[in-house]
Structure formats: structure tokens, C-alpha cells
């Protein structure tokens, strides 16, 4: 049975084919020498007060449809940076998320915060493309890749000086991800095959991430209480998109997340409201 993830990847491959035809890999790689060295996001993520917030520039999603107009991604990114985001994620997938590499370019021009190219990476071309457009991190979704390609793309990112956020959704994927010795390991509460969200996926898997690897909680964050719950489960970072782009004051929203995380670390056994 074809899943939502299958459909997304099919479109990603079609769009990639058009970009590759317009700009051959040899020409793309020639541009890499003109790009500033990738920023290492890990010192800032590891030293973040409370929790590292990876704030996302996200216009729409397959599950919720249109979320926000975002006519000027760079302006939003500056608000994220001012709020204390440790990194900024930029959706570049076109069909389901209304993103583009132009958005990544605009955000890169606006901030010096480490940038994550958020897309469905299935080909080495996309990794070089991300670096050419100024990304410091890429997303590798274990569910979308076999072990060989997962390893190759992870190694390529490292060779380019980038950091990979390796995303999992269950225990089997977690074991596959840990074989890479990743610095950042994301646990997504959203099932990409059905789009259902279950925060227990995050709270169940985060405690299994070994010390030294930063666990990133993804999806299921609507407010500070959710961030606190994820932090108590072991999250060192949270990736948040919808709750920020729909908030009229993303800068203060990020600060509220950080404050909630700080309080959760001070009183780790206190249940947040709604739990």
C-alpha cells in the first residue's frame, strides 16, 4: 500500500530530476568552493539554556494544509534568532510544504544562526545542493532510506562539514540510526506514513538515546507544557514549526519554550498541565 511518505518522496524525486537537469552535479559542486564554511551547531545546541529550540520556517504541511503566508522568510528567521533559537529549520520541499531553496537563500542572507535544510533527502545531489545554498545541517529520515544510502548521505554531510539530524519513528529505526554514531538524533511524534501524531513515540524513545547524543523531539508541540514534557523525557532540543509560524509573536514564544524547559529541569518530577 502506498503511504503518505511514498507519495512525498515520489514528488521529491521528480522535482530533483528537473533541478539536476538545469544544473548538473559537476556545476553544483563547483559552487561549493564559494560558500562560507558550514557552522557547527553542536556547541550552541549542547550549551543552550533549558532546551535548544530549532525553529522552523514552514508555510504548510500535508496534515494541516496552509499554516502561514511567510512572505519574508528572512524577517521571520531574524525573530527566531532574537528569541534565542539555537538553529533554524527551513522547509525546501515544494509540493506539500510550499517551501523552496529560495527560502533557504533568503534566510541564510538574514541570519548567522545554523540552518537546517528540512527536506526529504534521497540523493547525494541534495546534500551538495544544501551546502551550496548555505545549509549547515540536513535531515536524514531513516524511514525513507536503506542502510547503505543512509550511511552514504551521513558520511557525505560530514565530509562537507555539515551536521545531520537523523530522524526516527520507532525502536528499529533508532537502532539503525545509532549505528551511524550521530550527533543529533530526532524522534518524530508524527507517523510519516499515516500523519498521525503520538507524543508517546517521543517520550518512549528519547530515554533510549545514549549519553553524548542530543535527542531532538519533533512534532506534537503546541505550547510550553509540551516542551516541558519532552525535556523531562530527555530532549536536549525541540524542533517546532507550526506553533511558531501561527503565533503572532514567535520571539516571545521561543523564550516561553526555553523558560518552560528550564523550569522542567529544575523540577524534573513535576507534571506539566494537561499530562
Buried (B, 14 or more C-beta within 10 A) or exposed (E): EEBBBEEBBEBBEEBBEEEBEEBEEEEBBEBEEEBEEBBBBBEBBBEBEBBBBBBBBBBBBBBEEEBBEBEEBBEBBBBBBBBBBBBBBBBBBBBBBBBBBEBBBBBBEBBEBBBBBBBBBBBBBBBBBBBBBBBBBBBBBBBBBEEEBBBBBBEBBEEBEBBBBBBBBBEEBBEBBBEBEBBBBBBBBBBBBEBEBBBEBBBBBBEBBEEEBBBBBBBBBEBBBBBBBBBBBBBBBBBBBBBBBBBEEBBEBBBBBBBBBBBBBEEEEEEBEEE
